[in-house]
Protein backbone atom coordinates (compact mmCIF):
# COMPACT_ATOMS: atom_id res chain seq x y z
CA UNK A 1 0.00 0.00 0.00
CA UNK A 2 1.33 3.45 -0.90
CA UNK A 3 2.42 5.51 2.08
CA UNK A 4 1.78 8.89 0.47
CA UNK A 5 -1.42 10.91 0.46
CA UNK A 6 -3.39 13.01 -2.01
CA UNK A 7 -6.42 15.29 -2.01
CA UNK A 8 -8.96 13.44 -4.16
CA UNK A 9 -10.54 16.57 -5.62
CA UNK A 10 -7.31 18.31 -6.62
CA UNK A 11 -5.76 15.02 -7.77
CA UNK A 12 -8.56 14.66 -10.34
CA UNK A 13 -7.97 18.22 -11.55
CA UNK A 14 -4.24 17.56 -11.85
CA UNK A 15 -4.80 14.40 -13.88
CA UNK A 16 -7.06 16.37 -16.22
CA UNK A 17 -4.40 19.09 -16.59
CA UNK A 18 -1.84 16.44 -17.53
CA UNK A 19 -4.08 15.24 -20.35
CA UNK A 20 -5.05 18.66 -21.67
CA UNK A 21 -1.99 19.09 -23.95
CA UNK A 22 -2.92 15.91 -25.84
CA UNK A 23 -4.30 17.30 -29.10
CA UNK A 24 -4.61 15.05 -32.14
CA UNK A 25 -0.99 15.52 -33.22
CA UNK A 26 0.49 14.85 -29.77
CA UNK A 27 -1.75 11.84 -29.24
CA UNK A 28 -0.69 10.35 -32.58
CA UNK A 29 2.96 10.93 -31.63
CA UNK A 30 2.40 9.22 -28.25
CA UNK A 31 0.84 6.19 -29.95
CA UNK A 32 3.77 6.01 -32.38
CA UNK A 33 6.24 6.21 -29.49
CA UNK A 34 4.53 3.44 -27.53
CA UNK A 35 4.32 1.16 -30.57
CA UNK A 36 8.03 1.54 -31.28
CA UNK A 37 8.90 0.93 -27.64
CA UNK A 38 6.70 -2.17 -27.47
CA UNK A 39 8.26 -3.65 -30.60
CA UNK A 40 11.76 -3.22 -29.15
CA UNK A 41 10.66 -4.84 -25.88
CA UNK A 42 9.53 -7.86 -27.91
CA UNK A 43 12.96 -8.08 -29.52
CA UNK A 44 11.98 -6.48 -32.84
CA UNK A 45 14.66 -3.85 -33.50
CA UNK A 46 12.77 -0.69 -34.41
CA UNK A 47 14.21 2.77 -35.01
CA UNK A 48 12.72 5.74 -33.18
CA UNK A 49 10.06 7.38 -35.35
CA UNK A 50 8.32 9.48 -32.69
CA UNK A 51 9.36 12.82 -31.26
CA UNK A 52 9.95 13.10 -27.49
CA UNK A 53 6.83 13.47 -25.37
CA UNK A 54 8.64 14.88 -22.35
CA UNK A 55 11.67 17.09 -21.82
CA UNK A 56 13.54 17.87 -18.61
CA UNK A 57 15.53 21.10 -18.71
CA UNK A 58 18.16 22.28 -16.24
CA UNK A 59 17.69 25.94 -15.27
CA UNK A 60 20.91 25.97 -13.24
CA UNK A 61 23.51 23.77 -11.57
CA UNK A 62 23.72 26.20 -8.62
CA UNK A 63 22.29 25.23 -5.24
CA UNK A 64 22.23 26.76 -1.78
CA UNK A 65 22.31 23.34 -0.03
CA UNK A 66 24.90 20.58 0.23
CA UNK A 67 22.94 17.32 0.06
CA UNK A 68 25.33 14.36 0.36
CA UNK A 69 24.16 12.29 -2.65
CA UNK A 70 23.81 15.19 -5.09
CA UNK A 71 26.53 16.56 -7.42
CA UNK A 72 25.13 20.08 -7.00
CA UNK A 73 25.34 19.73 -3.24
CA UNK A 74 28.77 18.15 -3.34
CA UNK A 75 30.02 20.67 -5.93
CA UNK A 76 31.41 17.63 -7.74
CA UNK A 77 30.46 18.19 -11.38
CA UNK A 78 33.08 17.37 -13.98
CA UNK A 79 31.03 19.19 -16.66
CA UNK A 80 30.72 23.00 -16.88
CA UNK A 81 28.29 24.68 -14.51
CA UNK A 82 26.11 27.72 -15.08
CA UNK A 83 22.62 29.03 -15.84
CA UNK A 84 20.32 28.39 -18.79
CA UNK A 85 19.86 31.22 -21.26
CA UNK A 86 16.21 31.97 -21.91
CA UNK A 87 16.79 31.93 -25.67
CA UNK A 88 18.24 28.40 -25.48
CA UNK A 89 14.96 27.07 -24.09
CA UNK A 90 12.90 29.16 -26.48
CA UNK A 91 14.78 27.90 -29.54
CA UNK A 92 14.41 24.29 -28.44
CA UNK A 93 10.68 24.60 -27.76
CA UNK A 94 10.06 26.52 -30.97
CA UNK A 95 11.24 23.35 -32.73
CA UNK A 96 9.76 20.56 -30.59
CA UNK A 97 7.19 22.19 -28.28
CA UNK A 98 4.23 21.14 -30.44
CA UNK A 99 5.30 17.49 -30.05
CA UNK A 100 5.82 17.59 -26.27
CA UNK A 101 3.22 17.02 -23.56
CA UNK A 102 5.31 17.54 -20.43
CA UNK A 103 8.09 20.00 -19.57
CA UNK A 104 10.02 19.53 -16.34
CA UNK A 105 12.18 22.54 -15.50
CA UNK A 106 14.50 20.65 -13.20
CA UNK A 107 17.57 18.44 -13.44
CA UNK A 108 20.34 19.48 -11.05
CA UNK A 109 20.52 22.61 -8.87
CA UNK A 110 17.84 24.83 -7.31
CA UNK A 111 15.63 26.25 -10.10
CA UNK A 112 14.57 29.37 -8.20
CA UNK A 113 18.15 30.59 -8.09
CA UNK A 114 17.62 31.34 -11.79
CA UNK A 115 16.65 35.02 -12.07
CA UNK A 116 14.32 34.34 -15.02
CA UNK A 117 12.73 31.13 -13.77
CA UNK A 118 9.19 32.44 -14.18
CA UNK A 119 9.95 33.39 -17.78
CA UNK A 120 11.19 29.85 -18.45
CA UNK A 121 7.87 28.56 -17.11
CA UNK A 122 5.90 30.96 -19.30
CA UNK A 123 7.74 29.73 -22.41
CA UNK A 124 6.55 26.19 -21.66
CA UNK A 125 3.04 27.32 -20.82
CA UNK A 126 2.85 29.27 -24.10
CA UNK A 127 3.43 25.95 -25.90
CA UNK A 128 0.47 24.44 -24.05
CA UNK A 129 2.63 22.10 -21.97
CA UNK A 130 2.07 20.66 -18.53
CA UNK A 131 5.00 22.39 -16.83
CA UNK A 132 6.56 21.42 -13.51
CA UNK A 133 9.57 22.08 -11.33
CA UNK A 134 11.04 21.05 -7.98
CA UNK A 135 12.41 23.32 -5.25
CA UNK A 136 13.90 23.23 -1.77
CA UNK A 137 11.53 26.13 -0.97
CA UNK A 138 14.11 28.42 0.62
CA UNK A 139 13.26 31.22 -1.82
CA UNK A 140 9.45 31.07 -1.71
CA UNK A 141 8.76 34.52 -0.33
CA UNK A 142 5.29 36.10 -0.75
CA UNK A 143 6.08 38.16 -3.85
CA UNK A 144 7.76 35.25 -5.61
CA UNK A 145 4.89 32.90 -4.73
CA UNK A 146 2.44 35.32 -6.33
CA UNK A 147 4.65 35.40 -9.44
CA UNK A 148 4.80 31.60 -9.56
CA UNK A 149 1.01 31.40 -9.45
CA UNK A 150 0.75 33.95 -12.27
CA UNK A 151 3.41 32.18 -14.39
CA UNK A 152 1.03 29.31 -15.11
CA UNK A 153 3.20 26.58 -13.55
CA UNK A 154 1.27 23.29 -13.46
CA UNK A 155 3.08 21.46 -10.64
CA UNK A 156 5.44 22.54 -7.88
CA UNK A 157 7.29 19.83 -5.96
CA UNK A 158 8.62 20.99 -2.60
CA UNK A 159 11.32 18.83 -1.00
CA UNK A 160 10.71 18.41 2.72
CA UNK A 161 12.79 15.63 4.20
CA UNK A 162 12.19 15.89 7.91
CA UNK A 163 9.77 17.09 10.56
CA UNK A 164 12.43 18.47 12.91
CA UNK A 165 15.41 20.63 12.05
CA UNK A 166 17.80 17.80 12.99
CA UNK A 167 16.19 15.18 10.78
CA UNK A 168 15.69 17.64 7.91
CA UNK A 169 19.30 18.86 7.98
CA UNK A 170 20.68 15.31 8.16
CA UNK A 171 20.13 15.19 4.40
CA UNK A 172 19.36 18.79 3.38
CA UNK A 173 22.70 19.96 4.72
CA UNK A 174 22.69 23.73 5.27
CA UNK A 175 18.90 23.94 4.98
CA UNK A 176 16.34 25.32 7.41
CA UNK A 177 13.06 23.47 7.94
CA UNK A 178 11.24 26.62 9.05
CA UNK A 179 11.91 28.18 5.63
CA UNK A 180 10.39 25.15 3.89
CA UNK A 181 7.27 25.33 6.06
CA UNK A 182 7.00 29.08 5.63
CA UNK A 183 7.49 28.82 1.86
CA UNK A 184 4.80 26.15 1.63
CA UNK A 185 2.33 28.28 3.57
CA UNK A 186 3.10 31.24 1.31
CA UNK A 187 2.41 29.14 -1.79
CA UNK A 188 -0.89 27.89 -0.35
CA UNK A 189 -1.87 31.49 0.45
CA UNK A 190 -0.82 32.80 -2.98
CA UNK A 191 -2.97 30.20 -4.64
CA UNK A 192 -5.92 30.98 -2.35
CA UNK A 193 -5.57 34.68 -3.19
CA UNK A 194 -5.77 33.71 -6.88
CA UNK A 195 -9.12 32.02 -6.45
CA UNK A 196 -7.60 28.58 -5.93
CA UNK A 197 -5.81 28.66 -9.30
CA UNK A 198 -2.14 27.80 -9.37
CA UNK A 199 0.25 24.85 -9.41
CA UNK A 200 -0.58 21.46 -7.98
CA UNK A 201 1.44 21.49 -4.73
CA UNK A 202 3.39 18.37 -3.85
CA UNK A 203 5.44 17.68 -0.77
CA UNK A 204 8.18 15.15 -1.53
CA UNK A 205 9.62 13.34 1.47
CA UNK A 206 12.91 11.60 0.70
CA UNK A 207 12.92 8.86 3.29
CA UNK A 208 16.33 8.04 4.82
CA UNK A 209 17.56 6.50 8.04
CA UNK A 210 17.31 9.61 10.25
CA UNK A 211 13.73 10.49 9.21
CA UNK A 212 12.03 7.15 8.53
CA UNK A 213 10.19 7.30 11.87
CA UNK A 214 8.45 10.51 10.71
CA UNK A 215 6.46 9.06 7.79
CA UNK A 216 3.14 9.13 9.67
CA UNK A 217 3.86 12.59 11.04
CA UNK A 218 4.60 14.10 7.63
CA UNK A 219 1.35 12.68 6.24
CA UNK A 220 -0.69 14.34 8.99
CA UNK A 221 1.14 17.65 8.55
CA UNK A 222 0.70 17.61 4.76
CA UNK A 223 -3.07 17.46 5.16
CA UNK A 224 -3.06 20.28 7.70
CA UNK A 225 -0.84 22.70 5.79
CA UNK A 226 -2.85 22.50 2.58
CA UNK A 227 -0.66 20.81 -0.06
CA UNK A 228 -2.42 18.64 -2.63
CA UNK A 229 -0.21 15.59 -2.43
CA UNK A 230 2.52 13.91 -0.42
CA UNK A 231 4.91 11.43 -2.04
CA UNK A 232 7.31 9.28 -0.06
CA UNK A 233 10.41 8.73 -2.19
CA UNK A 234 13.17 6.23 -1.52
CA UNK A 235 16.74 7.49 -1.67
CA UNK A 236 19.33 6.84 -4.34
CA UNK A 237 22.58 5.91 -2.60
CA UNK A 238 25.71 5.63 -4.72
CA UNK A 239 27.52 3.18 -2.45
CA UNK A 240 25.18 1.42 -0.02
CA UNK A 241 27.01 -0.47 2.73
CA UNK A 242 26.56 -1.64 6.29
CA UNK A 243 26.21 1.32 8.60
CA UNK A 244 25.43 3.81 5.83
CA UNK A 245 23.57 6.64 7.62
CA UNK A 246 20.96 7.03 4.85
CA UNK A 247 19.87 3.38 4.65
CA UNK A 248 16.52 2.79 6.34
CA UNK A 249 15.83 -0.07 8.73
CA UNK A 250 12.49 -0.83 7.05
CA UNK A 251 13.07 -2.72 3.78
CA UNK A 252 9.96 -1.23 2.17
CA UNK A 253 11.45 2.26 2.56
CA UNK A 254 14.63 1.63 0.59
CA UNK A 255 15.70 0.56 -2.91
CA UNK A 256 18.41 -1.81 -1.70
CA UNK A 257 18.70 -5.21 -0.07
CA UNK A 258 21.50 -7.25 1.44
CA UNK A 259 22.30 -10.70 0.08
CA UNK A 260 23.49 -13.63 2.23
CA UNK A 261 27.10 -12.71 1.46
CA UNK A 262 26.54 -9.30 3.06
CA UNK A 263 26.64 -7.36 -0.20
CA UNK A 264 24.14 -4.57 -0.83
CA UNK A 265 22.38 -4.52 -4.20
CA UNK A 266 19.70 -2.51 -5.98
CA UNK A 267 16.32 -4.25 -6.05
CA UNK A 268 16.01 -3.75 -9.79
CA UNK A 269 16.18 -6.55 -12.35
CA UNK A 270 17.69 -4.09 -14.86
CA UNK A 271 15.57 -5.46 -17.67
CA UNK A 272 16.69 -4.50 -21.16
CA UNK A 273 14.08 -1.78 -21.60
CA UNK A 274 13.44 1.78 -20.44
CA UNK A 275 10.27 3.67 -21.32
CA UNK A 276 11.54 6.85 -19.67
CA UNK A 277 14.61 6.96 -21.91
CA UNK A 278 12.57 6.13 -25.03
CA UNK A 279 9.89 8.84 -24.70
CA UNK A 280 11.93 11.74 -23.29
CA UNK A 281 15.34 13.24 -22.65
CA UNK A 282 17.18 15.90 -20.68
CA UNK A 283 18.70 19.20 -21.75
CA UNK A 284 21.46 20.67 -19.58
CA UNK A 285 21.78 24.40 -18.86
CA UNK A 286 24.22 24.79 -21.78
CA UNK A 287 22.05 23.01 -24.33
CA UNK A 288 23.51 19.49 -24.25
CA UNK A 289 20.97 16.71 -24.86
CA UNK A 290 21.46 13.60 -22.71
CA UNK A 291 19.24 10.51 -22.61
CA UNK A 292 18.30 10.42 -18.96
CA UNK A 293 18.27 12.23 -15.61
CA UNK A 294 20.69 9.61 -14.24
CA UNK A 295 23.38 10.96 -16.55
CA UNK A 296 24.13 13.75 -14.09
CA UNK A 297 27.54 14.60 -15.50
CA UNK A 298 26.42 14.42 -19.16
CA UNK A 299 28.74 11.54 -20.04
CA UNK A 300 26.36 10.41 -22.81
CA UNK A 301 25.88 13.71 -24.62
CA UNK A 302 24.00 13.12 -27.87
CA UNK A 303 24.45 16.65 -29.21
CA UNK A 304 23.82 20.30 -28.41
CA UNK A 305 20.83 22.44 -29.39
CA UNK A 306 23.24 25.37 -29.57
CA UNK A 307 24.94 23.73 -32.54
CA UNK A 308 22.32 21.44 -34.12
CA UNK A 309 18.62 21.15 -34.77
CA UNK A 310 16.93 18.99 -32.15
CA UNK A 311 15.71 16.71 -34.93
CA UNK A 312 19.30 15.98 -35.95
CA UNK A 313 20.11 14.95 -32.37
CA UNK A 314 17.01 12.92 -31.50
CA UNK A 315 17.01 10.85 -34.71
CA UNK A 316 20.80 10.61 -35.08
CA UNK A 317 22.72 7.32 -35.58
CA UNK A 318 24.47 7.98 -32.25
CA UNK A 319 21.17 8.16 -30.37
CA UNK A 320 19.85 5.09 -32.24
CA UNK A 321 22.92 3.10 -31.18
CA UNK A 322 22.41 4.16 -27.56
CA UNK A 323 18.75 3.11 -27.62
CA UNK A 324 19.73 -0.23 -29.17
CA UNK A 325 22.05 -0.88 -26.22
CA UNK A 326 19.24 -0.14 -23.78
CA UNK A 327 17.22 -2.93 -25.39
CA UNK A 328 20.12 -5.38 -25.62
CA UNK A 329 22.49 -4.81 -22.70
CA UNK A 330 21.22 -2.08 -20.41
CA UNK A 331 23.17 -3.31 -17.37
CA UNK A 332 26.46 -2.53 -19.14
CA UNK A 333 25.69 1.20 -18.91
CA UNK A 334 27.06 2.60 -15.66
CA UNK A 335 24.34 5.26 -15.34
CA UNK A 336 21.68 2.51 -15.42
CA UNK A 337 23.15 0.52 -12.55
CA UNK A 338 21.54 2.66 -9.84
CA UNK A 339 18.46 3.65 -11.83
CA UNK A 340 14.98 3.95 -10.36
CA UNK A 341 13.31 2.83 -13.62
CA UNK A 342 11.91 -0.56 -12.67
CA UNK A 343 12.98 -0.29 -9.03
CA UNK A 344 11.38 0.69 -5.73
CA UNK A 345 11.43 4.48 -6.13
CA UNK A 346 8.26 5.40 -4.25
CA UNK A 347 7.23 3.83 -0.97
C-alpha positions as CSV (number, residue, x, y, z in Angstrom):
1,X,0.0,0.0,0.0
2,X,1.3,3.5,-0.9
3,X,2.4,5.5,2.1
4,X,1.8,8.9,0.5
5,X,-1.4,10.9,0.5
6,X,-3.4,13.0,-2.0
7,X,-6.4,15.3,-2.0
8,X,-9.0,13.4,-4.2
9,X,-10.5,16.6,-5.6
10,X,-7.3,18.3,-6.6
11,X,-5.8,15.0,-7.8
12,X,-8.6,14.7,-10.3
13,X,-8.0,18.2,-11.5
14,X,-4.2,17.6,-11.8
15,X,-4.8,14.4,-13.9
16,X,-7.1,16.4,-16.2
17,X,-4.4,19.1,-16.6
18,X,-1.8,16.4,-17.5
19,X,-4.1,15.2,-20.3
20,X,-5.0,18.7,-21.7
21,X,-2.0,19.1,-23.9
22,X,-2.9,15.9,-25.8
23,X,-4.3,17.3,-29.1
24,X,-4.6,15.1,-32.1
25,X,-1.0,15.5,-33.2
26,X,0.5,14.9,-29.8
27,X,-1.8,11.8,-29.2
28,X,-0.7,10.4,-32.6
29,X,3.0,10.9,-31.6
30,X,2.4,9.2,-28.3
31,X,0.8,6.2,-29.9
32,X,3.8,6.0,-32.4
33,X,6.2,6.2,-29.5
34,X,4.5,3.4,-27.5
35,X,4.3,1.2,-30.6
36,X,8.0,1.5,-31.3
37,X,8.9,0.9,-27.6
38,X,6.7,-2.2,-27.5
39,X,8.3,-3.7,-30.6
40,X,11.8,-3.2,-29.2
41,X,10.7,-4.8,-25.9
42,X,9.5,-7.9,-27.9
43,X,13.0,-8.1,-29.5
44,X,12.0,-6.5,-32.8
45,X,14.7,-3.9,-33.5
46,X,12.8,-0.7,-34.4
47,X,14.2,2.8,-35.0
48,X,12.7,5.7,-33.2
49,X,10.1,7.4,-35.3
50,X,8.3,9.5,-32.7
51,X,9.4,12.8,-31.3
52,X,9.9,13.1,-27.5
53,X,6.8,13.5,-25.4
54,X,8.6,14.9,-22.4
55,X,11.7,17.1,-21.8
56,X,13.5,17.9,-18.6
57,X,15.5,21.1,-18.7
58,X,18.2,22.3,-16.2
59,X,17.7,25.9,-15.3
60,X,20.9,26.0,-13.2
61,X,23.5,23.8,-11.6
62,X,23.7,26.2,-8.6
63,X,22.3,25.2,-5.2
64,X,22.2,26.8,-1.8
65,X,22.3,23.3,0.0
66,X,24.9,20.6,0.2
67,X,22.9,17.3,0.1
68,X,25.3,14.4,0.4
69,X,24.2,12.3,-2.7
70,X,23.8,15.2,-5.1
71,X,26.5,16.6,-7.4
72,X,25.1,20.1,-7.0
73,X,25.3,19.7,-3.2
74,X,28.8,18.1,-3.3
75,X,30.0,20.7,-5.9
76,X,31.4,17.6,-7.7
77,X,30.5,18.2,-11.4
78,X,33.1,17.4,-14.0
79,X,31.0,19.2,-16.7
80,X,30.7,23.0,-16.9
81,X,28.3,24.7,-14.5
82,X,26.1,27.7,-15.1
83,X,22.6,29.0,-15.8
84,X,20.3,28.4,-18.8
85,X,19.9,31.2,-21.3
86,X,16.2,32.0,-21.9
87,X,16.8,31.9,-25.7
88,X,18.2,28.4,-25.5
89,X,15.0,27.1,-24.1
90,X,12.9,29.2,-26.5
91,X,14.8,27.9,-29.5
92,X,14.4,24.3,-28.4
93,X,10.7,24.6,-27.8
94,X,10.1,26.5,-31.0
95,X,11.2,23.4,-32.7
96,X,9.8,20.6,-30.6
97,X,7.2,22.2,-28.3
98,X,4.2,21.1,-30.4
99,X,5.3,17.5,-30.0
100,X,5.8,17.6,-26.3
101,X,3.2,17.0,-23.6
102,X,5.3,17.5,-20.4
103,X,8.1,20.0,-19.6
104,X,10.0,19.5,-16.3
105,X,12.2,22.5,-15.5
106,X,14.5,20.7,-13.2
107,X,17.6,18.4,-13.4
108,X,20.3,19.5,-11.0
109,X,20.5,22.6,-8.9
110,X,17.8,24.8,-7.3
111,X,15.6,26.3,-10.1
112,X,14.6,29.4,-8.2
113,X,18.1,30.6,-8.1
114,X,17.6,31.3,-11.8
115,X,16.6,35.0,-12.1
116,X,14.3,34.3,-15.0
117,X,12.7,31.1,-13.8
118,X,9.2,32.4,-14.2
119,X,9.9,33.4,-17.8
120,X,11.2,29.9,-18.4
121,X,7.9,28.6,-17.1
122,X,5.9,31.0,-19.3
123,X,7.7,29.7,-22.4
124,X,6.6,26.2,-21.7
125,X,3.0,27.3,-20.8
126,X,2.8,29.3,-24.1
127,X,3.4,25.9,-25.9
128,X,0.5,24.4,-24.1
129,X,2.6,22.1,-22.0
130,X,2.1,20.7,-18.5
131,X,5.0,22.4,-16.8
132,X,6.6,21.4,-13.5
133,X,9.6,22.1,-11.3
134,X,11.0,21.1,-8.0
135,X,12.4,23.3,-5.2
136,X,13.9,23.2,-1.8
137,X,11.5,26.1,-1.0
138,X,14.1,28.4,0.6
139,X,13.3,31.2,-1.8
140,X,9.4,31.1,-1.7
141,X,8.8,34.5,-0.3
142,X,5.3,36.1,-0.8
143,X,6.1,38.2,-3.8
144,X,7.8,35.2,-5.6
145,X,4.9,32.9,-4.7
146,X,2.4,35.3,-6.3
147,X,4.6,35.4,-9.4
148,X,4.8,31.6,-9.6
149,X,1.0,31.4,-9.5
150,X,0.7,34.0,-12.3
151,X,3.4,32.2,-14.4
152,X,1.0,29.3,-15.1
153,X,3.2,26.6,-13.6
154,X,1.3,23.3,-13.5
155,X,3.1,21.5,-10.6
156,X,5.4,22.5,-7.9
157,X,7.3,19.8,-6.0
158,X,8.6,21.0,-2.6
159,X,11.3,18.8,-1.0
160,X,10.7,18.4,2.7
161,X,12.8,15.6,4.2
162,X,12.2,15.9,7.9
163,X,9.8,17.1,10.6
164,X,12.4,18.5,12.9
165,X,15.4,20.6,12.1
166,X,17.8,17.8,13.0
167,X,16.2,15.2,10.8
168,X,15.7,17.6,7.9
169,X,19.3,18.9,8.0
170,X,20.7,15.3,8.2
171,X,20.1,15.2,4.4
172,X,19.4,18.8,3.4
173,X,22.7,20.0,4.7
174,X,22.7,23.7,5.3
175,X,18.9,23.9,5.0
176,X,16.3,25.3,7.4
177,X,13.1,23.5,7.9
178,X,11.2,26.6,9.1
179,X,11.9,28.2,5.6
180,X,10.4,25.1,3.9
181,X,7.3,25.3,6.1
182,X,7.0,29.1,5.6
183,X,7.5,28.8,1.9
184,X,4.8,26.1,1.6
185,X,2.3,28.3,3.6
186,X,3.1,31.2,1.3
187,X,2.4,29.1,-1.8
188,X,-0.9,27.9,-0.3
189,X,-1.9,31.5,0.5
190,X,-0.8,32.8,-3.0
191,X,-3.0,30.2,-4.6
192,X,-5.9,31.0,-2.3
193,X,-5.6,34.7,-3.2
194,X,-5.8,33.7,-6.9
195,X,-9.1,32.0,-6.5
196,X,-7.6,28.6,-5.9
197,X,-5.8,28.7,-9.3
198,X,-2.1,27.8,-9.4
199,X,0.3,24.9,-9.4
200,X,-0.6,21.5,-8.0
201,X,1.4,21.5,-4.7
202,X,3.4,18.4,-3.8
203,X,5.4,17.7,-0.8
204,X,8.2,15.1,-1.5
205,X,9.6,13.3,1.5
206,X,12.9,11.6,0.7
207,X,12.9,8.9,3.3
208,X,16.3,8.0,4.8
209,X,17.6,6.5,8.0
210,X,17.3,9.6,10.2
211,X,13.7,10.5,9.2
212,X,12.0,7.2,8.5
213,X,10.2,7.3,11.9
214,X,8.5,10.5,10.7
215,X,6.5,9.1,7.8
216,X,3.1,9.1,9.7
217,X,3.9,12.6,11.0
218,X,4.6,14.1,7.6
219,X,1.4,12.7,6.2
220,X,-0.7,14.3,9.0
221,X,1.1,17.6,8.5
222,X,0.7,17.6,4.8
223,X,-3.1,17.5,5.2
224,X,-3.1,20.3,7.7
225,X,-0.8,22.7,5.8
226,X,-2.9,22.5,2.6
227,X,-0.7,20.8,-0.1
228,X,-2.4,18.6,-2.6
229,X,-0.2,15.6,-2.4
230,X,2.5,13.9,-0.4
231,X,4.9,11.4,-2.0
232,X,7.3,9.3,-0.1
233,X,10.4,8.7,-2.2
234,X,13.2,6.2,-1.5
235,X,16.7,7.5,-1.7
236,X,19.3,6.8,-4.3
237,X,22.6,5.9,-2.6
238,X,25.7,5.6,-4.7
239,X,27.5,3.2,-2.5
240,X,25.2,1.4,0.0
241,X,27.0,-0.5,2.7
242,X,26.6,-1.6,6.3
243,X,26.2,1.3,8.6
244,X,25.4,3.8,5.8
245,X,23.6,6.6,7.6
246,X,21.0,7.0,4.9
247,X,19.9,3.4,4.6
248,X,16.5,2.8,6.3
249,X,15.8,-0.1,8.7
250,X,12.5,-0.8,7.1
251,X,13.1,-2.7,3.8
252,X,10.0,-1.2,2.2
253,X,11.5,2.3,2.6
254,X,14.6,1.6,0.6
255,X,15.7,0.6,-2.9
256,X,18.4,-1.8,-1.7
257,X,18.7,-5.2,-0.1
258,X,21.5,-7.2,1.4
259,X,22.3,-10.7,0.1
260,X,23.5,-13.6,2.2
261,X,27.1,-12.7,1.5
262,X,26.5,-9.3,3.1
263,X,26.6,-7.4,-0.2
264,X,24.1,-4.6,-0.8
265,X,22.4,-4.5,-4.2
266,X,19.7,-2.5,-6.0
267,X,16.3,-4.2,-6.1
268,X,16.0,-3.8,-9.8
269,X,16.2,-6.6,-12.4
270,X,17.7,-4.1,-14.9
271,X,15.6,-5.5,-17.7
272,X,16.7,-4.5,-21.2
273,X,14.1,-1.8,-21.6
274,X,13.4,1.8,-20.4
275,X,10.3,3.7,-21.3
276,X,11.5,6.8,-19.7
277,X,14.6,7.0,-21.9
278,X,12.6,6.1,-25.0
279,X,9.9,8.8,-24.7
280,X,11.9,11.7,-23.3
281,X,15.3,13.2,-22.6
282,X,17.2,15.9,-20.7
283,X,18.7,19.2,-21.7
284,X,21.5,20.7,-19.6
285,X,21.8,24.4,-18.9
286,X,24.2,24.8,-21.8
287,X,22.1,23.0,-24.3
288,X,23.5,19.5,-24.2
289,X,21.0,16.7,-24.9
290,X,21.5,13.6,-22.7
291,X,19.2,10.5,-22.6
292,X,18.3,10.4,-19.0
293,X,18.3,12.2,-15.6
294,X,20.7,9.6,-14.2
295,X,23.4,11.0,-16.6
296,X,24.1,13.8,-14.1
297,X,27.5,14.6,-15.5
298,X,26.4,14.4,-19.2
299,X,28.7,11.5,-20.0
300,X,26.4,10.4,-22.8
301,X,25.9,13.7,-24.6
302,X,24.0,13.1,-27.9
303,X,24.5,16.7,-29.2
304,X,23.8,20.3,-28.4
305,X,20.8,22.4,-29.4
306,X,23.2,25.4,-29.6
307,X,24.9,23.7,-32.5
308,X,22.3,21.4,-34.1
309,X,18.6,21.2,-34.8
310,X,16.9,19.0,-32.2
311,X,15.7,16.7,-34.9
312,X,19.3,16.0,-35.9
313,X,20.1,15.0,-32.4
314,X,17.0,12.9,-31.5
315,X,17.0,10.8,-34.7
316,X,20.8,10.6,-35.1
317,X,22.7,7.3,-35.6
318,X,24.5,8.0,-32.3
319,X,21.2,8.2,-30.4
320,X,19.9,5.1,-32.2
321,X,22.9,3.1,-31.2
322,X,22.4,4.2,-27.6
323,X,18.7,3.1,-27.6
324,X,19.7,-0.2,-29.2
325,X,22.1,-0.9,-26.2
326,X,19.2,-0.1,-23.8
327,X,17.2,-2.9,-25.4
328,X,20.1,-5.4,-25.6
329,X,22.5,-4.8,-22.7
330,X,21.2,-2.1,-20.4
331,X,23.2,-3.3,-17.4
332,X,26.5,-2.5,-19.1
333,X,25.7,1.2,-18.9
334,X,27.1,2.6,-15.7
335,X,24.3,5.3,-15.3
336,X,21.7,2.5,-15.4
337,X,23.1,0.5,-12.6
338,X,21.5,2.7,-9.8
339,X,18.5,3.7,-11.8
340,X,15.0,3.9,-10.4
341,X,13.3,2.8,-13.6
342,X,11.9,-0.6,-12.7
343,X,13.0,-0.3,-9.0
344,X,11.4,0.7,-5.7
345,X,11.4,4.5,-6.1
346,X,8.3,5.4,-4.2
347,X,7.2,3.8,-1.0
